[in-house]
C-alpha cells in the first residue's frame, strides 16, 4: 500500500501528544493521565489498520511513505513495513497502552513528564520499526535513549543515576559503531536506503568490519552476553512501567536490527562468524540462566531471565546461516527465523506481565526481596492465578506462548547439530528451576508476615492489564498461526537474501 500516512500517524501522534501533555503542567496530574491513556488507546486502535490493510502475500514493504529530508546527503524520510515490522509495532502500541494504564496512580511526582516520556518513547520506537532509510533508523534509535534515560534516572530507585548512565553509555557507544558503518556504506554506494544497501556488493573484509560494527550495536540492545550487565541494573532501578517497556519493547530493537541489517547486508560475514553468535547465545541461555537461580531480588531474577530468553532470539537468527549455506535447507532456516520472531513477541507478553506482577507486589509491600514474602496466594488468590500462568509461560509450558518460539528454535538447531539443540533445551530445565522456586517462595506456604497478611487482591485496573497480557500469552501459545502467517513472506525473502552471496 502506498500513498498513506498511517505510519507517520503512529509515530508522531504519541510524540506530539506527549509534547502537548507537558504543557498541562504538574498541577493537572489527573488530566495528564487521562490524556496519555487516550492518546495511547487511539494509537493502538490506529495500528490495527496495519493488519486490515496488509497484503499477506506481498513480502515487500507496504504502507510506504517517501519524502525528501536532506537530499544533498541522500537522506530521506522513508517509511514502510513488512510482516516482521507490523508484529513489533502492534506489540509496541499494545504494551505501551498497558504500561500507562498499569502506571495509573503509582507515580505521583511530575506525572505529566512521566506519561509524556512514555508516549514519546512509544512514538520513536514505532519509528525504529518503520524506517527504511538507515539514517532515519539511526535517528529514532538514538532518540529513544532520551525518554528511557529520563524514566530510569528521574523516577527510578536509589541507584537510578548509576543505572541510567550505564544504560545510556552502553547503548550510545554501540550505536556510534553503527553510524560509522552506515557512513562507510554511503561512501561506497551513495545511498542510505535499506533496499540499496541490501544490493550493495561488498568484499569479505568489508563485510566483516561492517558485520561487527552492527553486531556490537545490536548485541548491546538485545542484550547478548557479555554486554548484558547494564540490563539487571536498569530493571532494578526503573519504575514498574519502565521495566515493562524495557523488557517487552526495547530489547526487541536489537533482534530487529540483526534481521534488518546484519543478515541481508553482510550475508557472507554472517555465515563466517555465525559460530561466534551461536556460542554467545548458548552461554546466555545456560550460564545467565544459572545466574538467575541465585538472585534474591525478583526484578533482577526476571532481568537475567530476559537475557537467557533473548538468547533464543539470536540463536534462531544466526543458526540460519549454517542451515542455508551448509545444508541448503531453506525450510529449516525459515523455521529458525520464525522461531526467533515468535520468541520476541512472546517475550514481550511474558516479560511485560512478569514485571507487572512484581510491580503489583511492590506497590503493596515496597520490597522486591523474595525473602520478604511468603503465602501471598492465601491473601491474593486471583493475583496468584495470573502469576502462575505467566511464570509457567516463562518456563516454556506447552499451551503458552513461551513454548512455541523456543520449540521452533530448538527444532531448527537440531538440524544443525544435536548438541546445540540439547544445550538450548537445557534452558527449559533451568528456567523451570528458578521460576518455580521463585513462585514457591513468594506465593506458597503460610503467610510470611503481618505485611503480607494485609495485602489486598487485584483491583479493576490491575485485572484489566494482567488479563490482556494473559490473553496474549494464551492466544499465541494455542494459536500462533496468525502471527506466523503475517511474517512468513518476509521471513522467506530474508532466508533467500541470506542464501545469496555478495562475493
C-alpha positions as a printed NumPy array, in Angstrom:
array([[  0.   ,   0.   ,   0.   ],
       [  1.309,   3.428,  -0.941],
       [  0.08 ,   6.997,  -0.586],
       [ -0.842,   6.631,   3.036],
       [  0.333,   8.457,   6.142],
       [ -0.653,   5.779,   8.631],
       [  2.926,   5.113,   9.747],
       [  3.569,   8.816,  10.298],
       [  0.414,   8.958,  12.396],
       [  1.609,   6.051,  14.54 ],
       [  4.961,   7.766,  15.053],
       [  4.006,  11.393,  15.561],
       [  0.627,  11.092,  17.298],
       [  2.191,   9.86 ,  20.574],
       [  5.193,  12.189,  20.176],
       [  3.031,  15.274,  19.667],
       [  0.58 ,  14.053,  22.3  ],
       [  3.426,  13.732,  24.771],
       [  4.672,  17.222,  23.959],
       [  1.192,  18.687,  24.484],
       [  0.778,  16.852,  27.792],
       [  3.955,  18.554,  29.013],
       [  2.098,  21.854,  28.634],
       [ -0.534,  20.738,  31.161],
       [  1.929,  21.251,  33.988],
       [  2.464,  19.328,  37.213],
       [ -0.72 ,  20.629,  38.84 ],
       [ -3.013,  18.745,  36.429],
       [ -1.854,  15.192,  37.079],
       [ -5.258,  13.582,  36.535],
       [ -5.711,  15.311,  33.18 ],
       [ -2.231,  14.178,  32.146],
       [ -3.059,  10.561,  32.981],
       [ -6.349,  10.62 ,  31.082],
       [ -4.779,  12.358,  28.095],
       [ -1.868,   9.902,  27.91 ],
       [ -4.097,   6.817,  28.034],
       [ -6.407,   8.355,  25.424],
       [ -3.511,   9.056,  23.047],
       [ -2.094,   5.555,  23.597],
       [ -5.513,   3.971,  23.004],
       [ -6.075,   5.911,  19.773],
       [ -2.574,   4.968,  18.603],
       [ -3.204,   1.289,  19.308],
       [ -6.555,   1.322,  17.5  ],
       [ -4.935,   3.086,  14.536],
       [ -2.171,   0.469,  14.442],
       [ -4.792,  -2.262,  13.883],
       [ -5.27 ,  -0.742,  10.421],
       [ -1.888,  -2.245,   9.577],
       [ -3.496,  -5.682,   9.799],
       [ -6.671,  -4.91 ,   7.896],
       [ -4.841,  -3.153,   5.058],
       [ -1.899,  -5.525,   4.768],
       [ -1.37 ,  -7.801,   1.75 ],
       [ -0.246, -11.057,   3.352],
       [  1.123, -12.423,   0.068],
       [  3.469,  -9.489,  -0.543],
       [  6.931,  -9.833,   1.087],
       [  7.895,  -6.248,   0.257],
       [  7.387,  -3.022,   2.157],
       [  3.828,  -1.726,   2.421],
       [  2.197,   1.49 ,   3.706],
       [  5.156,   3.218,   2.074],
       [  5.922,   6.901,   2.605],
       [  8.717,   8.712,   0.776],
       [  9.675,  12.332,   1.376],
       [ 12.89 ,  14.262,   0.825],
       [ 14.603,  15.182,   4.09 ],
       [ 18.258,  16.034,   3.421],
       [ 18.529,  15.051,  -0.258],
       [ 22.002,  16.586,  -0.65 ],
       [ 23.31 ,  13.832,   1.637],
       [ 20.986,  11.132,   0.332],
       [ 18.871,  11.128,   3.499],
       [ 15.119,  10.716,   3.133],
       [ 12.097,  10.353,   5.384],
       [ 11.206,   6.924,   4.069],
       [  8.86 ,   4.589,   5.91 ],
       [  7.499,   1.147,   5.195],
       [  6.616,  -2.09 ,   6.965],
       [  6.538,  -5.785,   6.248],
       [  5.083,  -8.572,   8.367],
       [  8.065,  -8.561,  10.743],
       [  7.783,  -4.841,  11.451],
       [  3.991,  -4.938,  11.816],
       [  4.204,  -7.619,  14.513],
       [  6.619,  -5.486,  16.552],
       [  4.695,  -2.243,  16.005],
       [  1.469,  -3.85 ,  17.25 ],
       [  3.357,  -5.2  ,  20.258],
       [  4.709,  -1.688,  20.917],
       [  1.358,   0.09 ,  20.752],
       [ -0.415,  -2.536,  22.876],
       [  2.233,  -2.823,  25.6  ],
       [  2.637,   0.954,  25.633],
       [ -1.065,   1.314,  26.394],
       [ -0.946,  -1.361,  29.1  ],
       [  2.111,   0.228,  30.709],
       [  0.362,   3.586,  31.007],
       [ -2.779,   2.008,  32.46 ],
       [ -0.645,  -0.001,  34.863],
       [  1.19 ,   3.147,  35.984],
       [ -2.058,   4.97 ,  36.81 ],
       [ -1.793,   6.404,  40.289],
       [  1.509,   4.649,  41.02 ],
       [  3.732,   7.643,  40.252],
       [  2.705,  10.952,  41.814],
       [  5.798,  13.057,  41.117],
       [  5.967,  15.04 ,  37.865],
       [  3.156,  12.935,  36.422],
       [  2.854,  14.964,  33.21 ],
       [  6.554,  14.478,  32.451],
       [  6.357,  10.784,  33.317],
       [  3.491,   9.916,  30.974],
       [  4.841,  12.229,  28.257],
       [  8.136,  10.338,  28.335],
       [  6.308,   7.06 ,  27.725],
       [  4.336,   8.447,  24.798],
       [  7.418,   9.921,  23.153],
       [  9.288,   6.671,  23.726],
       [  6.46 ,   4.747,  22.066],
       [  6.412,   7.042,  19.041],
       [ 10.137,   6.884,  18.319],
       [ 10.14 ,   3.106,  18.85 ],
       [  7.49 ,   2.738,  16.155],
       [  9.765,   4.913,  14.016],
       [ 12.609,   2.433,  14.502],
       [ 10.466,  -0.43 ,  13.219],
       [  9.059,   1.61 ,  10.312],
       [ 12.173,   3.398,   8.987],
       [ 13.512,   2.202,   5.63 ],
       [ 16.222,   4.883,   5.485],
       [ 19.255,   3.863,   7.56 ],
       [ 19.922,   7.364,   8.918],
       [ 16.257,   7.809,   9.838],
       [ 16.527,   4.469,  11.658],
       [ 19.636,   5.739,  13.44 ],
       [ 17.932,   8.987,  14.48 ],
       [ 14.996,   7.119,  16.004],
       [ 17.402,   4.551,  17.501],
       [ 19.245,   7.331,  19.333],
       [ 16.125,   9.341,  20.167],
       [ 14.605,   6.512,  22.194],
       [ 17.551,   6.723,  24.598],
       [ 16.418,  10.116,  25.895],
       [ 12.96 ,   9.256,  27.307],
       [ 14.215,   5.874,  28.592],
       [ 17.151,   7.612,  30.286],
       [ 14.757,  10.043,  31.959],
       [ 12.303,   7.335,  33.044],
       [ 15.077,   5.43 ,  34.812],
       [ 17.039,   8.449,  36.042],
       [ 14.164,  10.562,  37.397],
       [ 11.566,   8.042,  38.61 ],
       [ 13.831,   5.102,  39.4  ],
       [ 15.189,   3.664,  42.645],
       [ 18.045,   4.737,  44.899],
       [ 20.768,   3.891,  42.337],
       [ 18.818,   5.288,  39.408],
       [ 21.534,   7.693,  38.216],
       [ 24.114,   4.916,  38.014],
       [ 21.703,   2.607,  36.185],
       [ 20.571,   5.325,  33.76 ],
       [ 24.131,   6.348,  32.92 ],
       [ 25.181,   2.737,  32.417],
       [ 22.215,   2.1  ,  30.129],
       [ 22.9  ,   5.253,  28.108],
       [ 26.652,   4.737,  27.718],
       [ 26.421,   1.075,  26.714],
       [ 23.796,   1.776,  24.069],
       [ 25.302,   5.028,  22.83 ],
       [ 28.818,   3.644,  22.402],
       [ 27.459,   0.679,  20.473],
       [ 25.398,   2.889,  18.183],
       [ 28.445,   5.035,  17.313],
       [ 29.943,   1.994,  15.595],
       [ 26.694,   1.533,  13.67 ],
       [ 26.904,   5.147,  12.457],
       [ 30.485,   4.619,  11.257],
       [ 29.353,   1.547,   9.296],
       [ 26.454,   3.457,   7.746],
       [ 28.713,   6.319,   6.664],
       [ 31.105,   3.838,   5.041],
       [ 28.239,   2.164,   3.195],
       [ 27.05 ,   5.551,   1.955],
       [ 30.52 ,   6.477,   0.698],
       [ 30.713,   3.192,  -1.155],
       [ 27.18 ,   3.053,  -2.542],
       [ 25.83 ,   6.606,  -2.381],
       [ 22.6  ,   5.687,  -0.592],
       [ 21.193,   5.207,   2.878],
       [ 18.111,   3.322,   1.659],
       [ 17.942,  -0.19 ,   3.073],
       [ 16.956,  -1.706,  -0.266],
       [ 20.082,  -0.201,  -1.866],
       [ 22.288,  -1.405,   0.984],
       [ 20.948,  -4.937,   0.541],
       [ 22.038,  -4.904,  -3.126],
       [ 25.416,  -3.217,  -2.499],
       [ 28.348,  -5.529,  -3.355],
       [ 30.895,  -5.817,  -0.544],
       [ 34.185,  -7.689,  -0.226],
       [ 34.699, -10.255,   2.522],
       [ 36.865,  -7.842,   4.517],
       [ 34.335,  -5.027,   4.21 ],
       [ 31.531,  -7.316,   5.291],
       [ 33.493,  -8.47 ,   8.336],
       [ 34.116,  -4.945,   9.644],
       [ 30.537,  -3.867,   8.95 ],
       [ 29.157,  -7.073,  10.459],
       [ 30.925,  -6.481,  13.778],
       [ 30.002,  -2.791,  13.85 ],
       [ 26.33 ,  -3.681,  13.516],
       [ 26.659,  -6.695,  15.783],
       [ 28.073,  -4.708,  18.696],
       [ 25.377,  -2.035,  18.367],
       [ 22.531,  -4.534,  18.382],
       [ 24.133,  -7.008,  20.805],
       [ 24.089,  -4.313,  23.488],
       [ 20.411,  -3.744,  22.827],
       [ 19.335,  -7.419,  22.954],
       [ 21.415,  -7.666,  25.267],
       [ 23.807, -10.506,  24.486],
       [ 26.446, -11.959,  26.759],
       [ 28.881, -10.379,  27.731],
       [ 27.426,  -6.879,  27.149],
       [ 24.305,  -7.652,  29.172],
       [ 25.375,  -6.261,  32.553],
       [ 23.518,  -2.968,  32.133],
       [ 20.136,  -4.7  ,  31.998],
       [ 19.784,  -6.005,  35.586],
       [ 20.775,  -2.6  ,  36.977],
       [ 18.347,  -0.781,  34.686],
       [ 15.482,  -3.13 ,  35.558],
       [ 16.064,  -2.997,  39.305],
       [ 16.134,   0.804,  39.391],
       [ 13.457,   1.551,  36.764],
       [  9.832,   2.095,  37.822],
       [  7.496,  -0.787,  37.008],
       [  6.183,   0.68 ,  33.752],
       [  9.752,   1.443,  32.689],
       [ 10.759,  -2.178,  33.278],
       [  7.741,  -3.359,  31.287],
       [  8.647,  -1.215,  28.272],
       [ 12.341,  -2.005,  28.568],
       [ 11.809,  -5.775,  28.598],
       [  8.8  ,  -6.049,  26.301],
       [  9.795,  -3.496,  23.638],
       [ 13.295,  -2.012,  23.899],
       [ 15.125,  -5.347,  23.855],
       [ 13.371,  -6.288,  20.615],
       [ 15.129,  -3.441,  18.8  ],
       [ 18.365,  -5.434,  18.958],
       [ 16.807,  -8.551,  17.454],
       [ 15.087,  -6.449,  14.793],
       [ 18.394,  -4.757,  13.946],
       [ 20.026,  -8.135,  13.299],
       [ 17.213,  -9.043,  10.906],
       [ 17.229,  -5.686,   9.098],
       [ 20.978,  -5.002,   8.92 ],
       [ 23.357,  -7.871,   9.727],
       [ 21.642, -10.672,   7.847],
       [ 20.843,  -9.051,   4.469],
       [ 23.735,  -6.527,   4.259],
       [ 26.596,  -8.842,   5.322],
       [ 25.424, -12.375,   4.473],
       [ 28.922, -13.799,   3.879],
       [ 30.413, -12.376,   7.076],
       [ 27.318, -13.596,   8.891],
       [ 27.995, -17.106,   7.652],
       [ 31.666, -16.899,   8.647],
       [ 31.012, -15.566,  12.142],
       [ 27.69 , -17.23 ,  12.938],
       [ 29.517, -19.699,  15.197],
       [ 30.518, -16.832,  17.494],
       [ 26.972, -15.54 ,  17.896],
       [ 25.667, -19.085,  18.388],
       [ 28.266, -19.683,  21.114],
       [ 27.423, -16.416,  22.884],
       [ 23.717, -17.233,  22.603],
       [ 24.22 , -20.622,  24.235],
       [ 26.227, -19.017,  27.034],
       [ 23.344, -16.626,  27.605],
       [ 20.843, -19.477,  27.589],
       [ 22.776, -21.677,  30.034],
       [ 25.122, -19.537,  32.14 ],
       [ 22.885, -16.49 ,  32.598],
       [ 20.021, -18.815,  33.482],
       [ 22.167, -20.27 ,  36.263],
       [ 22.962, -16.734,  37.456],
       [ 19.216, -16.111,  37.748],
       [ 18.966, -19.041,  40.177],
       [ 20.919, -17.248,  42.917],
       [ 19.083, -13.904,  42.829],
       [ 17.065, -12.711,  45.814],
       [ 15.677,  -9.625,  44.069],
       [ 12.645, -10.532,  41.945],
       [ 13.326,  -7.864,  39.346],
       [ 16.947,  -8.891,  38.948],
       [ 15.925, -12.535,  38.582],
       [ 13.473, -11.722,  35.784],
       [ 16.06 ,  -9.421,  34.168],
       [ 18.576, -12.261,  33.945],
       [ 15.776, -14.475,  32.698],
       [ 15.21 , -11.984,  29.868],
       [ 18.846, -12.253,  28.818],
       [ 18.517, -16.04 ,  28.683],
       [ 15.276, -15.956,  26.7  ],
       [ 16.604, -13.385,  24.234],
       [ 19.492, -15.797,  23.676],
       [ 16.95 , -17.91 ,  21.802],
       [ 16.289, -14.967,  19.504],
       [ 19.936, -14.594,  18.49 ],
       [ 20.372, -18.379,  18.291],
       [ 17.403, -18.766,  15.955],
       [ 18.543, -15.769,  13.914],
       [ 22.13 , -16.882,  13.257],
       [ 21.666, -20.646,  13.071],
       [ 20.035, -19.964,   9.685],
       [ 23.392, -19.167,   8.058],
       [ 24.576, -22.729,   8.568],
       [ 21.202, -24.202,   7.66 ],
       [ 21.114, -22.289,   4.363],
       [ 24.766, -22.247,   3.314],
       [ 25.968, -25.632,   4.598],
       [ 22.82 , -27.74 ,   4.395],
       [ 20.851, -25.891,   1.723],
       [ 17.688, -26.096,   3.822],
       [ 15.56 , -23.002,   3.334],
       [ 12.687, -24.606,   5.23 ],
       [ 14.826, -25.141,   8.332],
       [ 16.176, -21.596,   8.046],
       [ 12.667, -20.19 ,   7.863],
       [ 11.736, -22.264,  10.912],
       [ 14.635, -20.735,  12.858],
       [ 13.753, -17.189,  11.825],
       [ 10.083, -17.748,  12.594],
       [ 11.029, -19.136,  15.998],
       [ 13.193, -16.095,  16.725],
       [ 10.372, -13.728,  15.833],
       [  7.717, -15.663,  17.76 ],
       [ 10.068, -15.696,  20.736],
       [ 10.452, -11.905,  20.527],
       [  6.707, -11.328,  20.536],
       [  6.137, -13.944,  23.235],
       [  8.855, -12.479,  25.421],
       [  7.135,  -9.118,  25.068],
       [  3.963, -10.507,  26.618],
       [  5.587, -12.778,  29.221],
       [  8.268, -10.398,  30.475],
       [  5.86 ,  -7.454,  30.468],
       [  3.406,  -9.486,  32.523],
       [  6.038, -10.695,  34.983],
       [  7.355,  -7.205,  35.638],
       [  3.778,  -6.032,  36.067],
       [  3.255,  -8.772,  38.665],
       [  6.371,  -7.675,  40.517],
       [  5.046,  -4.123,  40.405],
       [  1.754,  -5.252,  41.95 ],
       [  3.664,  -6.768,  44.856],
       [  5.968,  -3.766,  45.202],
       [  3.054,  -1.311,  45.292],
       [  1.719,  -3.149,  48.341],
       [  4.926,  -4.067,  50.199],
       [  7.576,  -1.713,  48.777],
       [ 10.013,  -4.583,  48.629],
       [ 11.303,  -6.766,  45.816],
       [ 13.233,  -9.186,  48.032],
       [ 11.909, -12.715,  47.737],
       [ 12.615, -13.381,  51.399],
       [ 10.17 , -10.652,  52.45 ],
       [  7.214, -12.588,  51.045],
       [  5.546, -15.956,  51.509],
       [  1.989, -17.249,  51.309],
       [  0.763, -14.484,  49.001],
       [ -1.698, -16.925,  47.389],
       [ -3.593, -17.069,  50.696],
       [ -4.477, -13.372,  50.586],
       [ -4.358, -12.664,  46.819],
       [ -5.799, -15.776,  45.112],
       [ -6.738, -14.07 ,  41.815],
       [ -3.338, -12.476,  41.541],
       [ -1.675, -15.813,  42.318],
       [ -3.617, -17.434,  39.465],
       [ -2.486, -14.801,  36.955],
       [  1.088, -15.028,  38.198],
       [  1.062, -18.819,  37.883],
       [  0.125, -18.522,  34.19 ],
       [  2.906, -16.051,  33.465],
       [  5.508, -17.969,  35.443],
       [  4.589, -21.178,  33.624],
       [  4.824, -19.351,  30.297],
       [  8.264, -18.117,  31.305],
       [  9.244, -21.733,  31.971],
       [  8.04 , -22.746,  28.49 ],
       [  4.904, -24.698,  29.404],
       [  3.168, -26.106,  26.269],
       [ -0.019, -24.201,  25.545],
       [  1.59 , -20.876,  26.392],
       [  3.481, -18.512,  24.129],
       [  6.742, -19.237,  25.947],
       [  6.822, -22.733,  24.491],
       [  6.188, -22.004,  20.805],
       [  9.159, -19.844,  19.842],
       [ 11.688, -21.794,  21.896],
       [ 10.469, -25.114,  20.483],
       [ 10.791, -23.82 ,  16.906],
       [ 14.348, -22.617,  17.554],
       [ 15.294, -25.947,  19.169],
       [ 13.901, -27.855,  16.163],
       [ 15.888, -25.673,  13.759],
       [ 19.029, -26.016,  15.894],
       [ 18.701, -29.802,  15.921],
       [ 19.112, -29.829,  12.146],
       [ 22.455, -28.055,  12.599],
       [ 23.748, -30.262,  15.442],
       [ 22.011, -32.178,  18.243],
       [ 24.464, -30.779,  20.819],
       [ 23.361, -27.219,  20.054],
       [ 19.725, -28.251,  20.397],
       [ 20.493, -30.049,  23.67 ],
       [ 22.267, -27.034,  25.186],
       [ 19.435, -24.748,  24.06 ],
       [ 16.86 , -27.103,  25.537],
       [ 18.555, -27.02 ,  28.943],
       [ 17.01 , -23.593,  29.416],
       [ 13.637, -25.303,  29.832],
       [ 15.014, -27.081,  32.9  ],
       [ 16.971, -24.126,  34.269],
       [ 14.116, -21.679,  33.715],
       [ 11.655, -24.054,  35.365],
       [ 14.029, -24.3  ,  38.333],
       [ 14.344, -20.593,  39.108],
       [ 10.781, -19.737,  38.053],
       [  9.088, -22.396,  40.169],
       [ 11.412, -21.737,  43.099],
       [ 10.559, -18.041,  42.913],
       [  6.84 , -18.785,  42.78 ],
       [  7.061, -21.258,  45.673],
       [  8.861, -18.816,  47.968],
       [  6.584, -15.869,  47.186],
       [  3.137, -17.446,  46.8  ],
       [  3.009, -20.804,  48.559],
       [  3.226, -21.789,  52.201],
       [  1.967, -19.966,  55.259],
       [  1.508, -16.199,  55.23 ],
       [  5.02 , -14.888,  55.677],
       [  4.405, -11.917,  57.956],
       [  1.865,  -9.316,  59.013],
       [  2.576,  -7.124,  55.983],
       [  1.705,  -9.97 ,  53.63 ],
       [ -1.471, -10.669,  55.619],
       [ -2.655,  -7.097,  54.953],
       [ -2.2  ,  -7.259,  51.165],
       [ -5.322,  -6.781,  49.036],
       [ -6.124,  -8.709,  45.88 ],
       [ -6.156,  -7.179,  42.39 ],
       [ -8.212,  -4.092,  41.684],
       [-10.042,  -3.484,  38.392],
       [ -7.143,  -1.658,  36.722],
       [ -4.615,  -4.363,  37.571],
       [ -7.015,  -7.113,  36.498],
       [ -7.506,  -5.416,  33.118],
       [ -3.773,  -5.133,  32.457],
       [ -2.938,  -8.677,  33.538],
       [ -5.994, -10.008,  31.713],
       [ -4.814,  -8.581,  28.392],
       [ -1.33 ,  -9.991,  28.959],
       [ -2.883, -13.375,  29.801],
       [ -4.963, -13.321,  26.611],
       [ -1.842, -12.654,  24.551],
       [  0.129, -15.429,  26.248],
       [ -2.647, -17.999,  25.766],
       [ -3.669, -16.964,  22.245],
       [ -0.114, -17.066,  20.928],
       [  0.511, -20.327,  22.761],
       [ -2.566, -22.109,  21.423],
       [ -2.911, -20.442,  18.008],
       [  0.36 , -18.908,  16.713],
       [ -0.683, -19.302,  13.058],
       [ -1.952, -15.725,  12.531],
       [  1.425, -14.383,  13.666],
       [  3.466, -16.825,  11.584],
       [  1.255, -16.211,   8.518],
       [  1.79 , -12.461,   8.932],
       [  5.572, -12.847,   8.895],
       [  6.044, -15.813,   6.553],
       [  6.528, -13.958,   3.199],
       [  9.066, -11.57 ,   4.752],
       [ 10.837, -14.443,   6.52 ],
       [ 11.042, -16.411,   3.257],
       [ 12.504, -13.426,   1.422],
       [ 15.041, -12.881,   4.195],
       [ 16.135, -16.527,   4.002],
       [ 16.779, -16.099,   0.277],
       [ 18.831, -12.954,   0.934],
       [ 20.934, -14.874,   3.452],
       [ 21.488, -17.654,   0.922],
       [ 22.722, -15.207,  -1.738],
       [ 26.432, -14.433,  -1.558],
       [ 27.789, -10.957,  -2.308],
       [ 31.23 , -12.285,  -3.18 ]])
